[in-house]
Amino acid sequence: MKNTPILLIILRLLLGPVMIALTYNYGDKIRTELVVLIFVGLLSDIFDGIIARRLGIASEKLRRMDSQTDLIFWLCVAWCSWILNPEIIIDNTMPITVIFLMEALTYIFSFIKFGKETCTHALLSKLWGITLLMAFVGMIGFGYAGITFSLAVIFGIIGHIDVLLIIFILPKWTFDVPSCYHAYLIRNKRPFKKHKLFN
């Protein structure tokens, strides 16, 4: 059981390149299967953290690996979206660029302040993940980029602002910080209880 979280992370890491390969080889014919694989990746992301916390093995190394695997997985999903729907990506270049720049800023800011990448797993970032899932299902599954895409952009901006505030407020690098408010509590050495399902 103790190997389950790392196996789920490896599964998600492998899914990304597999999805890209399938997309290049089968194109539109593989849309439904890609959506299924996206959900498999999401479920692996949900359960690796829950299981690790249940087993008491949610170490810094494991959580950092989980965080970087998430980034790789979603970038691969975005790549599949580009292959299948280049017109959607081109039409939304500005908001997509904003999201990428904000993501880069969180890494740059964290490396400058702490010497390592951010690993907050914040609640607003998880909410963004849900809207991101909806957006990619719309694009990859149906070639659609309406309200689901807009929600992903809005919550992506909100989530990144929260992470930037967390980095700014934290006195030292810490993983699994639910929000900027909780970073404030950590800074002032005030205890709080984390939810086992989320952090």
Residue pairs with C-beta under 8 A, 6 or more apart in sequence:
1 51
1 55
2 55
2 57
4 48
4 51
4 55
5 48
5 49
5 51
5 52
5 55
5 57
5 58
5 62
5 66
6 48
6 62
6 65
8 44
8 45
8 47
8 48
8 51
9 44
9 48
9 62
9 65
9 66
9 69
11 40
11 41
11 44
12 41
12 44
12 45
12 48
12 69
12 70
12 73
13 69
13 72
13 73
15 37
15 40
15 41
15 44
15 73
15 76
16 41
16 72
16 73
16 75
16 76
16 77
17 76
18 37
19 34
19 37
19 38
19 76
19 77
19 80
20 76
20 79
20 80
20 83
22 30
22 33
22 34
22 37
23 30
23 34
23 79
23 80
23 83
23 84
24 83
27 83
27 84
28 84
31 84
31 140
31 141
31 142
32 141
34 80
34 140
34 141
35 137
35 140
35 141
38 77
38 133
38 136
38 137
38 140
39 133
41 73
41 77
42 129
42 133
45 66
45 70
45 73
45 129
48 66
49 58
49 63
49 66
49 121
50 196
50 197
52 58
52 62
52 63
53 196
54 196
58 176
60 119
60 175
63 119
63 121
63 175
63 176
64 116
64 117
64 119
64 175
66 121
67 117
67 118
67 119
67 121
67 175
68 117
70 129
71 103
74 132
77 136
77 140
78 136
80 140
81 88
81 89
81 136
81 139
81 140
82 89
84 139
84 140
84 143
85 139
85 140
85 143
85 145
88 139
88 143
88 145
88 149
89 96
91 145
92 145
92 149
92 153
95 153
96 153
98 153
98 157
99 153
99 156
99 157
99 160
102 156
102 157
102 160
102 161
102 164
103 160
105 160
105 164
106 118
106 160
106 163
106 164
106 167
107 117
107 118
109 118
109 164
109 167
109 168
110 116
110 117
110 118
110 167
110 173
111 117
113 167
113 173
114 167
114 172
114 173
115 173
116 173
118 163
118 166
118 167
119 175
119 176
120 163
120 166
120 167
120 175
120 176
120 177
121 175
121 176
121 177
121 198
121 199
122 159
122 162
122 163
122 166
122 177
122 178
122 179
122 180
123 178
123 179
123 198
123 199
124 155
124 158
124 159
124 162
124 163
124 179
125 159
125 162
125 163
126 198
127 155
127 159
128 152
128 155
128 156
128 158
128 159
131 148
131 151
131 152
131 154
131 155
131 156
132 152
132 156
134 148
134 151
134 152
135 145
135 148
135 149
135 151
135 152
137 148
138 144
138 145
138 146
138 148
138 149
139 145
139 149
162 179
162 180
165 180
165 183
166 177
166 179
166 180
166 182
166 183
169 180
169 183
169 184
169 186
169 187
170 177
170 183
170 186
170 187
171 186
171 187
174 183
174 186
176 194
176 199
177 183
177 186
177 199
178 194
178 195
178 198
178 199
182 192
185 191
185 192
